Amino acid sequence: MNGIIVSFRRGRHTQNTRHVLIKVDGIDSREKATELIGKEVVWTSPSGKEIKGKVASPHGKKGVIRVIFEKGLPGQALGTEVKIVPQS
C-alpha cells in the first residue's frame, strides 16, 4: 500500500518533523484510516536510506493518517511516496 507525504504536523509557529501527515491511496474516510493504526511506514531517501515510522492515528475526516517516524524527515520528503506494510 502506498501513500504520499502531505505535510509535517505543525502548529502556528512550530513544526514537528517526526510527525507527518500522509494521504493513502484508496482511503477516503476516518473509519478506513483507523484500520491502518499500528502499521509500519517506510520512507526511502534518494540515496537509498530508509526511515521507518508507525501509524499513530487518523487526522481529520478524509482519510489522512498521522505517522510518527524514528527520526525527523527532511523537507525534501514532502510530496514523495511512502510504503505502508503490516507490522512485523
Secondary structure as GFF3:
##gff-version 3
##sequence-region A 1 88
A	DSSP	beta_strand	2	10	.	.	.	ID=ss1
A	DSSP	beta_strand	15	24	.	.	.	ID=ss2
A	DSSP	alpha_helix	30	34	.	.	.	ID=ss3
A	DSSP	beta_strand	40	44	.	.	.	ID=ss4
A	DSSP	beta_strand	50	59	.	.	.	ID=ss5
A	DSSP	beta_strand	64	69	.	.	.	ID=ss6
A	DSSP	three_ten_helix	75	77	.	.	.	ID=ss7
A	DSSP	beta_strand	81	85	.	.	.	ID=ss8
###
